Amino acid sequence: MAKAVVEVDPGICGFPARISASSEDGMACSLVIESGCEAITALAAELTQVDAYEVAFTNFAENPVYLAASRHYKHAACPVPSAIVKAVEIACRLALPKAVHFAPKVE
């Protein structure tokens, strides 16, 4: 079984998230998503199992992760949906585990 864990510090909202993705066959992926955020908790209840290829290779408008997020989120800048996609890709060996960083600043 392959497993990936992605920890997200989303910034100013103060609601970190932990995404655990695991897969036995590289296609079906189980998700456990933890956070104190109500929107992420609702998303987690909906996204417990996904098809890795659908998640990794479907555009934003049809992607099951982003569709689920659109039903629960009010803040489009939340990085958690992207982190979920990354966790699925890593657990299913569709991407290598490399950190992603945002570094916002006012100039």
CORVENFEN-V376895 format. One record per backbone hydrogen bond with DSSP energy under -0.5 kcal/mol. NH is the residue of the N-H (numbers start at 1). CO is the residue of the C=O. If there is no record, write none. Layout:
# CORVENFEN-V376895
nh = <NH/NH>
co = <CO/CO>
This chain:
# CORVENFEN-V376895
nh = <2/4/6/8/10/14/16/17/18/19/20/20/21/21/22/23/29/30/31/32/34/36/41/42/43/44/45/46/46/47/48/50/52/52/55/56/57/58/62/63/67/68/69/70/71/71/72/72/73/76/78/83/84/85/86/87/88/89/90/91/92/93/94/95/98>
co = <23/21/19/17/8/11/14/8/34/6/18/32/4/19/30/2/50/22/48/20/18/16/37/38/39/40/41/42/43/43/46/29/27/50/51/52/53/54/59/59/63/64/65/66/67/68/68/69/69/74/75/79/80/81/82/83/84/85/86/87/88/90/89/89/96>
